[in-house]
Each structure stands twice: as structure tokens, then as C-alpha cells.
């Protein structure tokens, strides 16, 4: 099977991250590598750099990874998680400027079709105003 | 009067029309299915609502959803390429099957 771009969902809320991932699985299917994380290390609302890094590593493959985030801290912590990755991976992991739920579904549709990382991101970002 | 939409050029262009009977129309899940099926063909495939003149790429999930096709509207598919006939046939069939979402009642 052809490898697909992986999708990572990073929310401040574990429930939102899990729910968005459920939508991707039910609407798009199983062929896209998918990981999610939400909440800080204490289990409260927030995001956790180590958890984001682990989620990226779970789905990383040669086609790369597209990350969907919700509010500001999710983006900055995702940027920090990318910085902690092996250098050869860093430019294959992109953060999408898109709404987290819709963007995750759109990105996954594009990834499932075998699109390249840049096309996956631009499809998700078509939704942005 | 509805303006005549431009047509794909070329001898291999195949057209198909089908009415959407799914009660929620071409919403998120049906759009995903339609887009994924369209992507499985090499042919260029586009669609429009019969009463609109603007075509959208049937392989673009964002554009297909933006059509906001409702129940009762007719979709027009156009495909061009070696497997165009199969693409139009299968896409029309998917819409006729209500995107495999509604159990037989």
C-alpha cells in the first residue's frame, strides 16, 4: 500500500481531539495514519509538547505529517514539538492554518487520496477566511 | 433563463446527470465519498448543480462541499480521460445509492 501523509490533531481538550479524530475515522476511513492529543500533562485543558511529539512520531512516514491545532498554545507547542524532532523530519511536518475539525477531515480526505503534504495542507487551508 | 455552462472540449468527454435523493443532500459525509470515488479515476471529473453554471473539480472536497447541493437538485458530471465513462457511471451510481448511507426502508 502507498504510504499516506499522516494527520495529527492537537487540541486543548482531549475530548475535542478525540472527537475530531472520530469524525476523520468515520467520514474518511482507516487508510490515513492518524494520531491526536489534548490536555496538559496534569490532565487539564492545555497542550503538552511531549504528547504532541509522541503523536507526530506515531504517524510519521516519508510522506510527512500535517498538524491541525485549535488555539494559540496548541500552535506554539506544536512548533516546539517539531523543533524537538530529528532534523531530517522537521521540514516534513507542517502546521495547517485551518479550523481543527473541518481541517482535519479535509486534510484526511486529501491524504487518503494519496496527495503530497503541501497539497494536504493547502486543501485544509482553503477553508480559512 | 439559465446561462449555458461551458463544456469540456474533446471527443472523449462523458456527461451524466443524477438527482440527489439523499435527505440531507450533498453534505459532509456524502461529499467525502463522492470526492474519494472521483479521485480513484485518472480522468478529470467536474460537477455542477444543474441550475448553476459554475463547475467544480469533483476531486476537491472543499469545492464539492461548497456547492451545498440539496435534496431534489440534479447533479451534472462531466469527465474527460481514458476512464471517463466508468467515472461518470460510478459517480452517478453512488448518488443513486444515496451514498450507501440509507438502509432500505
gemmi code that builds the backbone of each chain (N, CA, C; Angstrom):
import gemmi

chains = {
    "A": [
        ("UNK", (0.831, -1.203, 0.000), (0.000, 0.000, 0.000), (0.864, 1.251, 0.000)),
        ("UNK", (0.417, 2.226, -0.750), (1.133, 3.501, -0.784), (1.046, 4.150, 0.592)),
        ("UNK", (2.148, 4.764, 1.005), (2.086, 5.464, 2.283), (1.384, 6.797, 2.119)),
        ("UNK", (0.650, 7.169, 3.147), (-0.118, 8.412, 3.130), (0.485, 9.423, 4.095)),
        ("UNK", (0.190, 10.691, 3.809), (0.513, 11.744, 4.768), (-0.244, 11.457, 6.065)),
        ("UNK", (0.420, 11.605, 7.199), (-0.221, 11.397, 8.492), (-0.891, 12.681, 8.977)),
        ("UNK", (-1.913, 12.513, 9.804), (-2.641, 13.656, 10.367), (-2.517, 13.613, 11.890)),
        ("UNK", (-2.175, 14.756, 12.471), (-2.130, 14.861, 13.939), (-3.075, 15.987, 14.364)),
        ("UNK", (-3.927, 15.693, 15.324), (-4.890, 16.664, 15.839), (-4.453, 17.067, 17.248)),
        ("UNK", (-4.258, 18.372, 17.439), (-3.793, 18.877, 18.733), (-4.802, 19.898, 19.257)),
        ("UNK", (-5.524, 19.512, 20.287), (-6.487, 20.429, 20.886), (-6.128, 20.677, 22.341)),
        ("UNK", (-6.660, 21.769, 22.909), (-6.533, 21.985, 24.352), (-7.359, 20.970, 25.130)),
        ("UNK", (-8.317, 20.368, 24.458), (-9.228, 19.433, 25.126), (-9.067, 18.044, 24.528)),
        ("UNK", (-8.834, 17.074, 25.376), (-8.707, 15.694, 24.894), (-9.997, 15.247, 24.208)),
        ("UNK", (-11.139, 15.682, 24.760), (-12.424, 15.279, 24.172), (-12.582, 15.816, 22.746)),
        ("UNK", (-12.145, 17.060, 22.545), (-12.249, 17.622, 21.191), (-11.310, 16.890, 20.241)),
        ("UNK", (-10.096, 16.643, 20.714), (-9.130, 15.940, 19.859), (-9.659, 14.559, 19.480)),
        ("UNK", (-10.175, 13.856, 20.470), (-10.687, 12.502, 20.221), (-11.918, 12.550, 19.312)),
        ("UNK", (-12.796, 13.534, 19.562), (-13.998, 13.661, 18.741), (-13.669, 14.005, 17.293)),
        ("UNK", (-12.714, 14.895, 17.102), (-12.325, 15.242, 15.732), (-11.727, 14.012, 15.043)),
        ("UNK", (-10.942, 13.248, 15.797), (-10.353, 12.026, 15.229), (-11.441, 11.014, 14.882)),
        ("UNK", (-12.459, 10.920, 15.716), (-13.590, 10.029, 15.409), (-14.248, 10.436, 14.097)),
        ("UNK", (-14.423, 11.743, 13.897), (-15.042, 12.199, 12.651), (-14.196, 11.818, 11.459)),
        ("UNK", (-12.885, 11.981, 11.583), (-11.992, 11.603, 10.475), (-12.132, 10.114, 10.181)),
        ("UNK", (-12.118, 9.296, 11.216), (-12.200, 7.855, 11.009), (-13.531, 7.451, 10.370)),
        ("UNK", (-14.620, 8.054, 10.859), (-15.927, 7.651, 10.338), (-16.190, 8.201, 8.951)),
        ("UNK", (-15.686, 9.390, 8.666), (-16.001, 10.012, 7.375), (-14.996, 9.657, 6.298)),
        ("UNK", (-13.768, 9.472, 6.680), (-12.728, 9.265, 5.670), (-12.245, 7.817, 5.643)),
        ("UNK", (-12.223, 7.161, 6.798), (-11.815, 5.763, 6.801), (-10.509, 5.536, 7.537)),
        ("UNK", (-9.984, 4.356, 7.331), (-8.862, 3.887, 8.130), (-7.507, 4.051, 7.454)),
        ("UNK", (-7.501, 4.477, 6.184), (-6.224, 4.388, 5.477), (-5.236, 5.498, 5.804)),
        ("UNK", (-5.707, 6.533, 6.491), (-4.801, 7.633, 6.822), (-4.240, 7.432, 8.224)),
        ("UNK", (-2.908, 7.510, 8.367), (-2.335, 7.466, 9.724), (-2.839, 8.667, 10.518)),
        ("UNK", (-3.337, 8.412, 11.721), (-3.995, 9.469, 12.489), (-3.625, 9.351, 13.958)),
        ("UNK", (-3.255, 10.477, 14.547), (-2.984, 10.500, 15.989), (-3.532, 11.804, 16.545)),
        ("UNK", (-3.812, 11.812, 17.828), (-4.346, 13.037, 18.422), (-3.851, 13.143, 19.848)),
        ("UNK", (-3.878, 14.371, 20.358), (-3.573, 14.573, 21.762), (-4.270, 15.838, 22.215)),
        ("UNK", (-4.545, 15.929, 23.499), (-5.204, 17.099, 24.048), (-5.069, 17.104, 25.551)),
        ("UNK", (-5.050, 18.300, 26.096), (-4.898, 18.437, 27.546), (-3.435, 18.590, 27.931)),
        ("UNK", (-3.204, 19.190, 29.073), (-1.819, 19.339, 29.527), (-1.387, 18.103, 30.320)),
        ("UNK", (-0.153, 18.120, 30.802), (0.411, 16.934, 31.465), (-0.361, 16.582, 32.739)),
        ("UNK", (-1.066, 17.558, 33.315), (-1.833, 17.292, 34.538), (-3.257, 16.836, 34.249)),
        ("UNK", (-3.607, 16.719, 32.989), (-4.956, 16.278, 32.644), (-5.951, 17.407, 32.505)),
        ("UNK", (-5.505, 18.641, 32.672), (-6.399, 19.783, 32.485), (-6.386, 20.261, 31.048)),
        ("UNK", (-7.087, 21.363, 30.805), (-7.087, 21.923, 29.462), (-5.722, 22.509, 29.150)),
        ("UNK", (-5.249, 22.228, 27.963), (-3.953, 22.746, 27.550), (-3.319, 21.794, 26.564)),
        ("UNK", (-2.089, 22.086, 26.197), (-1.389, 21.166, 25.297), (-0.015, 20.875, 25.868)),
        ("UNK", (0.541, 19.763, 25.469), (1.759, 19.244, 26.063), (2.752, 18.895, 24.956)),
        ("UNK", (3.908, 19.531, 24.996), (4.884, 19.364, 23.917), (5.273, 17.892, 23.747)),
        ("UNK", (5.494, 17.198, 24.859), (5.922, 15.795, 24.762), (4.836, 14.933, 24.129)),
        ("UNK", (3.577, 15.213, 24.489), (2.471, 14.433, 23.917), (2.326, 14.716, 22.424)),
        ("UNK", (2.537, 15.977, 22.038), (2.447, 16.323, 20.611), (3.568, 15.616, 19.842)),
        ("UNK", (4.757, 15.655, 20.411), (5.895, 14.994, 19.744), (5.625, 13.502, 19.581)),
        ("UNK", (5.080, 12.892, 20.637), (4.784, 11.451, 20.565), (3.728, 11.158, 19.496)),
        ("UNK", (2.733, 12.064, 19.379), (1.690, 11.858, 18.370), (2.280, 11.954, 16.958)),
        ("UNK", (3.165, 12.917, 16.761), (3.806, 13.060, 15.441), (4.606, 11.793, 15.130)),
        ("UNK", (5.359, 11.325, 16.120), (6.212, 10.147, 15.885), (5.385, 8.904, 15.592)),
        ("UNK", (4.180, 8.870, 16.139), (3.321, 7.713, 15.927), (2.893, 7.562, 14.461)),
        ("UNK", (2.712, 8.689, 13.788), (2.183, 8.622, 12.406), (3.202, 9.032, 11.354)),
        ("UNK", (4.411, 9.393, 11.769), (5.368, 9.905, 10.795), (5.792, 8.832, 9.801)),
        ("UNK", (5.832, 9.206, 8.551), (6.388, 8.372, 7.492), (6.955, 9.283, 6.426)),
        ("UNK", (7.556, 8.717, 5.385), (8.187, 9.544, 4.344), (7.283, 10.623, 3.746)),
        ("UNK", (5.959, 10.400, 3.604), (5.146, 11.481, 3.026), (4.989, 12.685, 3.948)),
        ("UNK", (5.267, 12.523, 5.250), (5.185, 13.648, 6.169), (3.917, 13.655, 6.992)),
        ("UNK", (3.763, 14.734, 7.767), (2.653, 14.840, 8.721), (2.060, 16.246, 8.656)),
        ("UNK", (0.737, 16.319, 8.629), (0.029, 17.599, 8.719), (-0.614, 17.684, 10.105)),
        ("UNK", (-0.398, 18.810, 10.795), (-0.936, 19.002, 12.146), (-2.077, 20.017, 12.105)),
        ("UNK", (-3.178, 19.666, 12.768), (-4.295, 20.593, 12.937), (-4.339, 21.008, 14.399)),
        ("UNK", (-4.452, 22.291, 14.654), (-4.428, 22.805, 16.027), (-5.661, 23.655, 16.290)),
        ("UNK", (-5.948, 23.870, 17.580), (-7.030, 24.817, 17.865), (-6.448, 26.190, 18.245)),
        ("UNK", (-6.379, 26.521, 19.516), (-5.991, 27.884, 19.886), (-4.478, 28.042, 20.005)),
        ("UNK", (-4.062, 29.286, 20.171), (-2.655, 29.696, 20.123), (-1.628, 28.758, 20.718)),
        ("UNK", (-1.839, 28.316, 21.973), (-0.843, 27.476, 22.617), (-0.636, 26.150, 21.910)),
        ("UNK", (-1.673, 25.673, 21.294), (-1.550, 24.417, 20.550), (-0.592, 24.596, 19.385)),
        ("UNK", (-0.640, 25.788, 18.799), (0.253, 26.043, 17.670), (1.697, 26.217, 18.144)),
        ("UNK", (1.891, 27.037, 19.182), (3.281, 27.262, 19.628), (3.885, 25.979, 20.191)),
        ("UNK", (3.089, 25.197, 20.932), (3.630, 23.934, 21.449), (3.892, 22.931, 20.328)),
        ("UNK", (3.078, 22.983, 19.270), (3.335, 22.101, 18.126), (4.634, 22.511, 17.436)),
        ("UNK", (4.857, 23.832, 17.350), (6.125, 24.295, 16.761), (7.304, 23.817, 17.595)),
        ("UNK", (7.133, 23.849, 18.932), (8.222, 23.372, 19.801), (8.435, 21.876, 19.627)),
        ("UNK", (7.327, 21.132, 19.499), (7.449, 19.680, 19.316), (8.181, 19.366, 18.007)),
        ("UNK", (7.897, 20.150, 16.973), (8.572, 19.929, 15.680), (10.074, 20.194, 15.832)),
        ("UNK", (10.406, 21.244, 16.617), (11.821, 21.563, 16.834), (12.567, 20.418, 17.519)),
        ("UNK", (11.851, 19.632, 18.304), (12.486, 18.533, 19.041), (12.633, 17.263, 18.202)),
        ("UNK", (12.026, 17.264, 17.023), (12.116, 16.078, 16.167), (13.508, 15.969, 15.556)),
        ("UNK", (13.798, 14.796, 15.080), (15.028, 14.601, 14.328), (15.080, 15.611, 13.188)),
        ("UNK", (16.257, 16.162, 12.944), (16.380, 17.244, 11.974), (15.843, 16.856, 10.595)),
        ("UNK", (16.035, 15.607, 10.223), (15.627, 15.175, 8.879), (14.106, 15.110, 8.740)),
        ("UNK", (13.398, 15.141, 9.852), (11.925, 15.079, 9.816), (11.288, 16.455, 9.766)),
        ("UNK", (12.023, 17.455, 10.253), (11.354, 18.725, 10.600), (10.633, 19.382, 9.442)),
        ("UNK", (11.239, 19.355, 8.249), (10.552, 20.051, 7.150), (9.475, 19.186, 6.495)),
        ("UNK", (9.245, 17.995, 7.044), (8.152, 17.149, 6.546), (6.968, 17.156, 7.519)),
        ("UNK", (7.003, 18.068, 8.460), (5.897, 18.185, 9.425), (5.403, 19.627, 9.380)),
        ("UNK", (4.159, 19.818, 8.952), (3.624, 21.160, 8.744), (2.391, 21.389, 9.614)),
        ("UNK", (2.254, 22.609, 10.112), (1.049, 23.002, 10.845), (0.102, 23.694, 9.872)),
        ("UNK", (-1.156, 23.262, 9.859), (-2.146, 23.839, 8.946), (-2.843, 25.013, 9.619)),
        ("UNK", (-2.991, 26.081, 8.886), (-3.749, 27.232, 9.368), (-5.212, 27.039, 8.970)),
        ("UNK", (-5.903, 26.190, 9.736), (-7.261, 25.792, 9.354), (-8.046, 25.460, 10.611)),
        ("UNK", (-9.373, 25.540, 10.546), (-10.186, 25.117, 11.687), (-9.946, 23.637, 11.986)),
        ("UNK", (-9.865, 23.302, 13.262), (-9.326, 21.994, 13.648), (-10.190, 20.833, 13.151)),
        ("UNK", (-11.493, 20.913, 13.323), (-12.334, 19.758, 12.962), (-12.466, 19.646, 11.440)),
        ("UNK", (-12.918, 20.732, 10.820), (-13.112, 20.705, 9.371), (-11.785, 20.470, 8.662)),
        ("UNK", (-10.742, 21.143, 9.170), (-9.428, 20.997, 8.551), (-8.927, 19.563, 8.625)),
        ("UNK", (-9.180, 18.906, 9.758), (-8.724, 17.513, 9.909), (-9.430, 16.617, 8.899)),
        ("UNK", (-10.733, 16.827, 8.724), (-11.478, 15.986, 7.767), (-10.995, 16.259, 6.339)),
        ("UNK", (-10.881, 17.537, 5.986), (-10.447, 17.883, 4.619), (-9.033, 17.367, 4.356)),
        ("UNK", (-8.148, 17.577, 5.326), (-6.762, 17.120, 5.152), (-6.729, 15.604, 4.996)),
        ("UNK", (-7.556, 14.917, 5.775), (-7.549, 13.450, 5.710), (-8.099, 12.950, 4.374)),
        ("UNK", (-9.120, 13.632, 3.851), (-9.638, 13.241, 2.531), (-8.523, 13.350, 1.493)),
        ("UNK", (-7.820, 14.460, 1.558), (-6.750, 14.680, 0.580), (-5.620, 13.664, 0.793)),
        ("UNK", (-5.279, 13.417, 2.035), (-4.210, 12.448, 2.327), (-4.614, 11.042, 1.887)),
        ("UNK", (-5.876, 10.695, 2.111), (-6.341, 9.356, 1.730), (-6.243, 9.149, 0.230)),
        ("UNK", (-6.400, 10.238, -0.534), (-6.292, 10.158, -1.983), (-4.854, 10.084, -2.470)),
        ("UNK", (-3.908, 10.116, -1.540), (-2.506, 9.973, -1.919), (-1.801, 11.284, -2.220)),
        ("UNK", (-2.404, 12.404, -1.811), (-1.821, 13.713, -2.115), (-0.534, 13.943, -1.323)),
        ("UNK", (0.286, 14.835, -1.869), (1.529, 15.221, -1.199), (1.215, 16.152, -0.029)),
        ("UNK", (2.187, 16.238, 0.908), (1.994, 17.009, 2.139), (1.542, 18.450, 1.867)),
        ("UNK", (2.193, 19.118, 0.927), (1.848, 20.516, 0.661), (0.397, 20.636, 0.157)),
        ("UNK", (-0.043, 19.646, -0.618), (-1.423, 19.684, -1.125), (-2.429, 19.381, -0.015)),
        ("UNK", (-2.030, 18.508, 0.904), (-2.893, 18.221, 2.052), (-3.096, 19.500, 2.865)),
        ("UNK", (-1.998, 20.199, 3.110), (-2.119, 21.434, 3.890), (-2.936, 22.483, 3.137)),
        ("UNK", (-2.689, 22.664, 1.855), (-3.413, 23.723, 1.152), (-4.903, 23.401, 1.047)),
        ("UNK", (-5.254, 22.125, 0.991), (-6.679, 21.771, 0.989), (-7.326, 22.159, 2.318)),
        ("UNK", (-6.662, 21.836, 3.425), (-7.195, 22.225, 4.731), (-7.295, 23.745, 4.831)),
        ("UNK", (-6.322, 24.440, 4.274), (-6.277, 25.899, 4.425), (-7.232, 26.618, 3.490)),
        ("UNK", (-7.790, 25.896, 2.515), (-8.811, 26.515, 1.661), (-10.019, 26.954, 2.480)),
        ("UNK", (-10.177, 26.347, 3.655), (-11.325, 26.657, 4.497), (-11.151, 27.961, 5.239)),
        ("UNK", (-9.910, 28.438, 5.364), (-9.667, 29.618, 6.183), (-10.169, 30.860, 5.474)),
        ("UNK", (-10.643, 31.846, 6.236), (-11.164, 33.053, 5.611), (-10.049, 33.822, 4.878)),
    ],
    "B": [
        ("UNK", (-33.700, 32.747, -17.459), (-33.122, 31.656, -18.233), (-31.738, 31.332, -17.701)),
        ("UNK", (-31.442, 30.046, -17.592), (-30.133, 29.643, -17.092), (-29.092, 29.778, -18.206)),
        ("UNK", (-27.987, 30.456, -17.910), (-26.949, 30.562, -18.939), (-26.390, 29.179, -19.253)),
        ("UNK", (-25.995, 29.008, -20.471), (-25.440, 27.717, -20.888), (-24.029, 27.572, -20.319)),
        ("UNK", (-23.778, 26.540, -19.506), (-22.418, 26.394, -18.989), (-21.457, 25.965, -20.093)),
        ("UNK", (-20.212, 26.388, -19.932), (-19.226, 25.956, -20.925), (-19.023, 24.446, -20.820)),
        ("UNK", (-18.670, 23.842, -21.916), (-18.479, 22.400, -21.955), (-17.005, 22.071, -22.007)),
        ("UNK", (-16.676, 20.884, -21.491), (-15.321, 20.383, -21.676), (-15.128, 20.129, -23.174)),
        ("UNK", (-13.938, 20.432, -23.647), (-13.662, 20.170, -25.055), (-13.147, 18.746, -25.208)),
        ("UNK", (-13.232, 18.226, -26.387), (-12.614, 16.931, -26.671), (-13.622, 15.849, -26.931)),
        ("UNK", (-13.236, 14.885, -27.747), (-14.144, 13.837, -28.171), (-14.457, 12.829, -27.064)),
        ("UNK", (-13.588, 12.758, -26.037), (-13.776, 11.715, -25.030), (-14.588, 12.156, -23.834)),
        ("UNK", (-15.222, 13.332, -23.919), (-15.943, 13.854, -22.762), (-17.259, 13.093, -22.571)),
        ("UNK", (-17.489, 12.683, -21.334), (-18.691, 11.926, -20.998), (-19.487, 12.734, -19.986)),
        ("UNK", (-20.810, 12.789, -20.172), (-21.645, 13.531, -19.239), (-22.641, 12.595, -18.577)),
        ("UNK", (-22.998, 12.889, -17.356), (-24.033, 12.124, -16.679), (-24.821, 13.034, -15.756)),
        ("UNK", (-26.110, 12.731, -15.595), (-26.958, 13.540, -14.713), (-27.650, 12.627, -13.720)),
        ("UNK", (-27.817, 13.124, -12.514), (-28.494, 12.319, -11.500), (-29.112, 13.237, -10.458)),
        ("UNK", (-30.298, 12.870, -10.010), (-30.953, 13.662, -8.975), (-30.508, 13.184, -7.600)),
        ("UNK", (-30.285, 14.145, -6.704), (-29.884, 13.809, -5.334), (-31.141, 13.543, -4.511)),
        ("UNK", (-31.265, 12.352, -4.005), (-32.429, 11.991, -3.198), (-32.107, 11.817, -1.713)),
        ("UNK", (-30.809, 11.897, -1.404), (-30.424, 11.793, -0.001), (-31.036, 12.971, 0.754)),
        ("UNK", (-31.735, 12.714, 1.864), (-32.477, 13.795, 2.528), (-31.621, 14.967, 2.985)),
        ("UNK", (-30.362, 14.751, 3.298), (-29.558, 15.905, 3.705), (-28.742, 16.467, 2.547)),
        ("UNK", (-28.951, 15.952, 1.340), (-28.233, 16.492, 0.191), (-26.765, 16.112, 0.211)),
        ("UNK", (-25.990, 16.929, -0.487), (-24.562, 16.615, -0.611), (-23.814, 17.264, 0.545)),
        ("UNK", (-24.030, 16.726, 1.738), (-23.371, 17.282, 2.914), (-22.018, 16.639, 3.125)),
        ("UNK", (-21.519, 16.762, 4.336), (-20.122, 16.403, 4.566), (-19.801, 14.964, 4.181)),
        ("UNK", (-20.508, 14.012, 4.778), (-20.124, 12.615, 4.547), (-20.321, 12.192, 3.092)),
        ("UNK", (-21.471, 12.520, 2.497), (-21.616, 12.197, 1.073), (-20.561, 12.880, 0.203)),
        ("UNK", (-20.204, 14.118, 0.539), (-19.180, 14.816, -0.250), (-17.844, 14.095, -0.177)),
        ("UNK", (-17.533, 13.606, 1.013), (-16.278, 12.868, 1.170), (-16.289, 11.625, 0.286)),
        ("UNK", (-17.400, 10.913, 0.300), (-17.469, 9.691, -0.511), (-17.355, 10.002, -1.995)),
        ("UNK", (-18.073, 11.046, -2.413), (-18.044, 11.409, -3.827), (-16.622, 11.797, -4.242)),
        ("UNK", (-15.978, 12.617, -3.410), (-14.625, 13.069, -3.736), (-13.653, 11.905, -3.790)),
        ("UNK", (-13.782, 11.008, -2.826), (-12.853, 9.875, -2.798), (-13.042, 8.988, -4.024)),
        ("UNK", (-14.292, 8.788, -4.419), (-14.534, 7.979, -5.611), (-13.976, 8.687, -6.849)),
        ("UNK", (-14.212, 9.991, -6.945), (-13.711, 10.746, -8.109), (-12.191, 10.646, -8.210)),
        ("UNK", (-11.543, 10.681, -7.047), (-10.076, 10.628, -7.032), (-9.548, 9.277, -7.507)),
        ("UNK", (-10.389, 8.257, -7.483), (-9.901, 6.927, -7.856), (-9.798, 6.781, -9.378)),
        ("UNK", (-10.238, 7.794, -10.120), (-10.144, 7.734, -11.577), (-9.068, 8.686, -12.074)),
        ("UNK", (-8.494, 8.320, -13.202), (-7.474, 9.191, -13.778), (-8.113, 10.348, -14.525)),
        ("UNK", (-9.323, 10.142, -15.000), (-9.999, 11.187, -15.773), (-10.176, 12.449, -14.932)),
        ("UNK", (-10.144, 13.595, -15.600), (-10.577, 14.838, -14.956), (-12.086, 14.763, -14.810)),
        ("UNK", (-12.587, 15.052, -13.615), (-14.029, 14.969, -13.381), (-14.483, 16.267, -12.740)),
        ("UNK", (-15.564, 16.816, -13.250), (-16.103, 18.005, -12.601), (-17.616, 17.866, -12.502)),
        ("UNK", (-18.191, 18.659, -11.637), (-19.631, 18.591, -11.494), (-20.199, 19.973, -11.200)),
        ("UNK", (-21.493, 20.074, -11.401), (-22.204, 21.296, -11.047), (-23.635, 20.910, -10.728)),
        ("UNK", (-24.315, 21.793, -10.035), (-25.749, 21.634, -9.880), (-26.371, 22.034, -11.208)),
        ("UNK", (-27.419, 21.313, -11.629), (-27.975, 21.525, -12.976), (-28.403, 22.968, -13.202)),
        ("UNK", (-28.858, 23.647, -12.110), (-29.333, 25.013, -12.313), (-28.233, 26.063, -12.170)),
        ("UNK", (-27.008, 25.602, -11.932), (-25.887, 26.547, -11.828), (-24.987, 26.366, -13.040)),
        ("UNK", (-24.229, 27.424, -13.348), (-23.344, 27.287, -14.499), (-21.899, 27.021, -14.089)),
        ("UNK", (-21.597, 27.159, -12.803), (-20.202, 27.010, -12.399), (-19.857, 25.550, -12.091)),
        ("UNK", (-18.821, 25.073, -12.733), (-18.337, 23.718, -12.481), (-17.358, 23.730, -11.311)),
        ("UNK", (-17.294, 22.632, -10.593), (-16.233, 22.472, -9.597), (-15.534, 21.142, -9.846)),
        ("UNK", (-14.282, 21.091, -9.439), (-13.489, 19.868, -9.548), (-14.069, 18.825, -8.594)),
        ("UNK", (-14.500, 17.694, -9.148), (-15.117, 16.657, -8.311), (-14.111, 16.009, -7.370)),
        ("UNK", (-12.827, 16.257, -7.576), (-11.803, 15.687, -6.700), (-11.428, 16.645, -5.569)),
        ("UNK", (-12.049, 17.818, -5.512), (-11.755, 18.791, -4.460), (-12.852, 18.764, -3.407)),
        ("UNK", (-12.531, 18.230, -2.249), (-13.522, 18.108, -1.183), (-14.078, 19.471, -0.781)),
        ("UNK", (-13.218, 20.465, -0.730), (-13.673, 21.789, -0.293), (-14.676, 22.369, -1.293)),
        ("UNK", (-14.369, 22.219, -2.595), (-15.263, 22.774, -3.620), (-16.586, 21.993, -3.689)),
        ("UNK", (-16.496, 20.687, -3.554), (-17.725, 19.880, -3.636), (-18.658, 20.248, -2.484)),
        ("UNK", (-18.094, 20.373, -1.280), (-18.941, 20.744, -0.137), (-19.516, 22.137, -0.316)),
        ("UNK", (-18.732, 23.025, -0.918), (-19.187, 24.411, -1.067), (-20.370, 24.518, -2.026)),
        ("UNK", (-20.602, 23.503, -2.833), (-21.766, 23.522, -3.731), (-23.076, 23.528, -2.951)),
        ("UNK", (-23.063, 22.899, -1.766), (-24.255, 22.840, -0.905), (-25.476, 22.337, -1.677)),
        ("UNK", (-25.291, 21.256, -2.376), (-26.386, 20.684, -3.151), (-27.418, 20.085, -2.202)),
        ("UNK", (-28.691, 20.403, -2.459), (-29.760, 19.943, -1.569), (-30.540, 18.802, -2.214)),
        ("UNK", (-31.314, 18.145, -1.375), (-32.154, 17.061, -1.884), (-33.071, 17.599, -2.980)),
        ("UNK", (-33.242, 16.812, -4.035), (-34.102, 17.215, -5.140), (-33.357, 17.882, -6.282)),
        ("UNK", (-32.146, 18.389, -5.994), (-31.373, 19.015, -7.063), (-30.727, 17.948, -7.949)),
        ("UNK", (-30.474, 18.323, -9.173), (-29.827, 17.403, -10.103), (-28.355, 17.781, -10.248)),
        ("UNK", (-27.510, 16.775, -10.171), (-26.077, 16.970, -10.383), (-25.731, 16.616, -11.817)),
        ("UNK", (-24.826, 17.388, -12.386), (-24.301, 17.079, -13.711), (-22.816, 16.775, -13.560)),
        ("UNK", (-22.417, 15.599, -14.020), (-20.994, 15.238, -14.019), (-20.455, 15.338, -15.438)),
        ("UNK", (-19.213, 15.713, -15.539), (-18.529, 15.672, -16.816), (-17.130, 15.137, -16.567)),
        ("UNK", (-16.717, 14.191, -17.393), (-15.382, 13.621, -17.215), (-14.686, 13.542, -18.550)),
        ("UNK", (-13.373, 13.659, -18.502), (-12.571, 13.581, -19.715), (-11.318, 12.780, -19.404)),
        ("UNK", (-11.106, 11.718, -20.150), (-9.928, 10.876, -19.934), (-10.272, 9.442, -20.266)),
        ("UNK", (-9.267, 8.597, -20.195), (-9.434, 7.210, -20.641), (-10.558, 6.499, -19.895)),
        ("UNK", (-10.671, 6.752, -18.580), (-11.696, 6.059, -17.799), (-12.890, 6.974, -17.491)),
        ("UNK", (-13.121, 7.944, -18.357), (-14.187, 8.929, -18.110), (-15.558, 8.267, -18.009)),
        ("UNK", (-15.834, 7.320, -18.907), (-17.164, 6.699, -18.902), (-17.401, 5.945, -17.595)),
        ("UNK", (-16.385, 5.215, -17.151), (-16.507, 4.480, -15.893), (-16.674, 5.446, -14.722)),
        ("UNK", (-15.932, 6.539, -14.751), (-16.003, 7.524, -13.666), (-17.424, 8.084, -13.549)),
        ("UNK", (-17.985, 8.501, -14.667), (-19.333, 9.081, -14.632), (-20.345, 8.014, -14.214)),
        ("UNK", (-20.194, 6.825, -14.760), (-21.106, 5.732, -14.399), (-21.072, 5.475, -12.889)),
        ("UNK", (-19.884, 5.355, -12.333), (-19.761, 5.006, -10.912), (-20.210, 6.152, -10.009)),
        ("UNK", (-19.934, 7.383, -10.420), (-20.344, 8.527, -9.593), (-21.867, 8.675, -9.596)),
        ("UNK", (-22.475, 8.521, -10.764), (-23.940, 8.572, -10.827), (-24.533, 7.460, -9.964)),
        ("UNK", (-23.933, 6.272, -10.048), (-24.434, 5.144, -9.258), (-24.313, 5.418, -7.761)),
        ("UNK", (-23.230, 6.065, -7.357), (-23.052, 6.385, -5.933), (-24.168, 7.315, -5.451)),
        ("UNK", (-24.490, 8.313, -6.253), (-25.557, 9.243, -5.868), (-26.892, 8.498, -5.839)),
        ("UNK", (-27.111, 7.633, -6.839), (-28.372, 6.871, -6.883), (-28.514, 5.955, -5.670)),
        ("UNK", (-27.395, 5.459, -5.176), (-27.430, 4.588, -3.993), (-27.498, 5.394, -2.699)),
        ("UNK", (-27.722, 6.708, -2.816), (-27.730, 7.585, -1.635), (-26.443, 7.466, -0.844)),
        ("UNK", (-25.342, 7.334, -1.575), (-24.017, 7.305, -0.967), (-23.864, 6.131, 0.002)),
        ("UNK", (-24.650, 5.084, -0.212), (-24.596, 3.875, 0.632), (-24.902, 4.179, 2.092)),
        ("UNK", (-25.676, 5.245, 2.317), (-25.919, 5.628, 3.713), (-27.283, 5.234, 4.236)),
        ("UNK", (-28.264, 5.123, 3.365), (-29.618, 4.888, 3.858), (-29.979, 3.422, 3.688)),
        ("UNK", (-30.290, 2.797, 4.769), (-30.725, 1.406, 4.688), (-32.044, 1.340, 3.929)),
        ("UNK", (-32.265, 0.259, 3.229), (-33.538, 0.071, 2.533), (-34.669, 0.097, 3.549)),
        ("UNK", (-35.668, 0.903, 3.245), (-36.764, 1.027, 4.220), (-38.005, 0.333, 3.723)),
    ],
}
model = gemmi.Model(1)
for chain_id, residues in chains.items():
    chain = gemmi.Chain(chain_id)
    for i, (resn, *xyz) in enumerate(residues, 1):
        res = gemmi.Residue()
        res.name, res.seqid = resn, gemmi.SeqId(i, " ")
        for name, pos in zip(("N", "CA", "C"), xyz):
            atom = gemmi.Atom()
            atom.name, atom.element = name, gemmi.Element(name[0])
            atom.pos, atom.b_iso = gemmi.Position(*pos), 0.0
            res.add_atom(atom)
        chain.add_residue(res)
    model.add_chain(chain)
structure = gemmi.Structure()
structure.add_model(model)
structure.setup_entities()
